[in-house]
């Protein structure tokens, strides 16, 4: 019986990212293991009832992976995001000499952020599911249509079955998720990067919204020395610059694993007049 992960407890973004990545990687590894079982059975005889049963177990593993992504995404947006948003809001409030409370303004902002984060997790997992489902369909089709013709030609049924299994393994690798743009990304990597990105956005949203609520229009940016404003390579370097709250809200981070933060600057007037 697979190990059941305990409920997510709000905490340090790095620890949460590692936890989410580990949970999803475990589910993906179970899926890959089921694929190997299917291929092994195909090499023996693609049309045996046991082979077909193993293929159905693989299909169940796809469903399990989808459930894991959904569970972790829901726990993340329901537990971790409010925690980080409030931390960002309280940090800004302290800098402004005020307090942070969950007003309707902040609740609405968090709800929008949570919906976007949840949807993004599901979008990222779709490519993984697509690859697994392609293998399932190809293997099922091979068992039903190609297997009866395996012994045709000058090879034995055993050798033909092995060739079919080798072809399925080569055409449907589950070691990485291959996105439509050709990028090859391990499940652990995208899960960790997505979690860190959403964590940073949530914290900064709390900071910026509390700053805006206080009527302060400018923030100071704290970032890596070489980090650009809209991307890491942007010539417009972000660290220690002053930006409007609106600009900062447009670019709360500039790249995956970005460590950008903001501090309210009520002592500086916005020269644009806003």
Secondary structure by P-SEA (a helix, b strand, c coil): ccccccccccccaaaaaaaaaaaaaaaaaaaaaaaaaaaaaaaaccccaaaaaaaaaaaaaaaaaaaaaaaaaaaaaaccaaaaaaaaaaaaaaaacccccccaaaaaaaaaaaaaaaaaaaaaaaaaaaaaaaaaaaaaaaacccccccccccccaaaaaaaaaaaaaaacccccccccccccccaaaaaaaaaaaaaaaaaaaaaaaaaaaacccbbbbbccccccccccccccccccccccaaaaaaccccccccbbbbbbcccccccccc
